[in-house]
Amino acid sequence: MHQDTIESIVLSTDEKLLFSGSLDKKVGVWSMEQKFLITTLNCNFPIRTLTLSAAGDYLLAVSK
């Protein structure tokens, strides 16, 4: 799915989703239960860091 280096991964608080951020400007949303890619989120910048809010309702993607 990613076309470049994965720089960050984060697991949801309920451990059902995994988010992967890459230098290819994409965030992958993966199902941990069914082991497949649910969707891809496109960004305008390379993803260096992903952070999930404490409540688990917001995902922040950072380039630098």
Helices and strands as residue ranges (DSSP letters): E 6-11, E 17-22, E 26-31, E 36-42, E 49-52, E 59-62
